[in-house]
Each structure stands twice: as C-alpha cells, then as structure tokens.
Amino acid sequence: EDKVVQSPLSLVVHEGDTVTLNCSYEVTNFRSLLWYKQEKKAPTFLFMLTSSGIEKKSGRLSSILDKKELFSILNITATQTGDSAVYLCAVGIIQGAQKLVFGQGTRLTINP
Amino acid sequence: EAGVVQSPRYKIIEKKQPVAFWCNPISGHNTLYWYLQNLGQGPELLIRYENEEAVDDSQLPKDRFSAERLKGVDSTLKIQPAELGDSAVYLCASSLGASGIEEQYFGPGTRLTVT
C-alpha cells in the first residue's frame, strides 16, 4: 500500500524560529513530490520536486528531495505568524492512472 | 484570474438525504479533481476528469456517489443517500496539465455535516 507520512503532526514555535517539516514515503511508482500550505480550506501550492538534491526556494521557504532515502523536507526560516497553517505533502504515483497521495499534514503554529 | 469556485461552502443534511456539490474550475483547465478531506487528514482523490471523461474513478464509492462534468467545464458531485460517515470537506481542484501529478489549484471546499 502506498504511504506518505509527515512528521511532526503538530509543531508550535515562536516567531523568528526556523522550522523543518518532514515527509517520508513508501510508494511503488514515484513520479513527483509536492508541498502545499492549507489555511482555512483551500490548499495552495508551494513546490514540486522530481529530482534528488536540487533545492527549490521561494523567499523564506525551501525544500529538497532525497529519492534514495525516500523523504523530503520543507524548511521555513525566520517564521512569521502568517506561516501558521497545515502543511501537506503529496506524492505523485502511478497506480493504474497517475494521482497524488497526500500525507496527513503538519499543523504549524507560530506564536508572536 | 478567478480561482476554483465551489458551492455551497457549508451544507447540513440529515442522513439518507441526497446532497450535491458544484465546482467551476479555473478557465482553460481541462483536468478537474474531486477530493474528500476528513478532519486531521490529507485530501483523498475521489475522481479525476479530463474534459468530459472520468479517467480515474477507482476511489469513488459508486453505490452512493456519482459525478458528472457535462461540456467539460463545471462539475457536480452527488451523494445519495448520505451517511453519517460522509461528513467531511469536499474539495474540487483543477490543473492545466493532464498528468494528475502536477500542480493542482484547489477551491475552498464544501463542508458537509450529516446528522
């Protein structure tokens, strides 16, 4: 069974801290790994990774994929209260048709 | 650019009643997805459309769930009859590409409560 596991499930830090969120996966036909930020309802796209070792960066957020060890990390530096959200990791697989399999998410809370 | 539009945003029904959700994808996006998200979990794919064709409905519980995408634009997801366990957020998403594994744009979802 294809599985995507995120850790920690919940994290509370102070504004200005740096956080690292983890996503590990066990899937049969890996194609891509995506990170989303979910505030309130709609997940919004952050990054898509397909190759190992190539860091994707957007402002204070960055992410990297390790296809040998089957995980990805999402780093957020100098956190702000607006970074509070659930961060979802999704792995693109082929299972008959191609689809995204989501992890359960990490709830990040940034306290002022 | 308008995002993915869903309605209603909230729906409360009694068990055994029917319910329908509507989705209008981003203009030009030929691929449309319906996901179910339970509390504290990630979204789970129910069905994916490429234009009018359902190319992956393997996760759709076909005994009570149905979906359609007439004319390849708007889509409707229906549950009949609803059960208590159907209480969840139903998310619609769309994408420009047709692979099913690239960037998808999500709507705000419909929160369904079955009493």
Interface residues (C-beta under 8 A of the other chain):
Chain A: V4 R31 S32 L34 Y36 K40 K41 A42 P43 T44 F45 M48 L88 C89 A90 G92 I93 G96 A97 Q98 K99 L100 F102 G103 Q104 G105
Chain B: G3 V4 G40 Q41 G42 P43 E44 L45 R48 V55 D56 S58 V89 L91 S99 G100 I101 E102 E103 Q104 Y105 F106 G107 P108 G109 R111
